């Protein structure tokens, strides 16, 4: 798995992710933002839900992560992504588009991340 565990975030920041197909995904991604040359933690307080959707070029949803099923866990200033090896094996190896949004009482849908997610085949079991 090649997920950078430090992300500097602005509104709907773009980050590309690389994950292993058919292997358990358990990644904690620490979220930060920069202001006046100083890096601060992006505080998740107030956000009650999140959804990350992976789609192919036709727009078909291939995989969804969300807080309601526990595949996204919102931390103090982090996001944890969780999927079983079986769930990670559903998507074919390749590059896809993804986006993620956060939900709060103030902002029902705040764009957070977007980019490409690449599923790679494991070389050995």
SVG drawing of the C-alpha trace seen along z (x, -y; Angstrom):
<svg xmlns="http://www.w3.org/2000/svg" viewBox="-27 -34 33 50">
<polyline fill="none" stroke="black" stroke-width="0.4" points="0.0,0.0 1.4,-3.4 -0.8,-6.0 0.9,-9.1 -0.1,-9.4 0.3,-13.2 -2.0,-15.3 -2.1,-19.0 -5.8,-19.9 -7.7,-22.8 -11.2,-22.7 -11.5,-19.6 -7.8,-18.9 -6.5,-16.6 -4.4,-13.5 -3.7,-10.4 -3.8,-7.1 -2.2,-3.7 -3.7,-0.6 -3.2,3.2 -5.9,5.2 -6.9,8.2 -5.1,7.1 -6.6,5.7 -6.6,1.8 -6.2,0.2 -4.7,-3.3 -4.8,-6.3 -4.2,-9.5 -3.3,-12.6 -4.9,-15.7 -3.3,-19.2 -3.5,-22.6 -1.0,-25.4 -1.6,-29.0 1.2,-31.7 3.8,-29.1 2.7,-27.2 1.2,-23.7 -1.8,-23.0 -3.9,-19.9 -7.2,-19.9 -9.6,-19.5 -12.5,-17.1 -14.7,-18.2 -18.1,-19.0 -18.0,-16.5 -20.3,-13.6 -20.0,-11.6 -17.9,-11.0 -18.2,-9.2 -15.5,-8.3 -16.7,-6.9 -14.6,-5.2 -15.9,-5.3 -14.8,-4.1 -14.7,-6.3 -18.3,-5.6 -19.3,-6.9 -20.2,-3.5 -19.6,-3.3 -17.1,-0.5 -16.5,-0.9 -17.8,-3.1 -16.2,-3.9 -18.4,-5.6 -18.8,-6.2 -22.2,-4.4 -20.6,-1.0 -17.3,-1.7 -15.1,-1.7 -14.2,-5.4 -13.5,-6.4 -13.2,-10.2 -10.5,-11.0 -9.5,-14.2 -7.4,-15.3 -7.3,-12.1 -9.3,-9.8 -9.0,-6.0 -9.9,-3.9 -10.8,-0.2 -11.7,2.6 -11.2,6.3 -9.0,8.2 -12.2,9.6 -13.7,6.1 -10.4,4.8 -10.4,7.7 -13.8,6.6 -12.3,3.8 -10.1,4.8 -6.5,3.6 -6.3,0.2 -6.7,-3.5 -10.0,-5.1 -11.4,-8.4 -12.5,-9.0 -13.9,-11.8 -14.6,-12.2 -16.9,-14.6 -17.5,-15.4 -20.9,-16.1 -21.7,-18.4 -24.7,-20.3 -23.3,-23.5 -22.2,-22.0 -24.3,-19.1 -21.7,-18.1 -18.2,-19.6 -15.9,-18.5 -12.7,-17.2 -10.5,-15.0 -10.5,-14.0 -8.1,-12.4 -7.1,-9.0 -6.9,-5.8 -4.8,-3.0 -5.5,0.6 -2.4,2.7 -2.1,6.5 -0.1,8.1 3.1,9.8 3.0,12.5 0.3,13.8"/>
</svg>
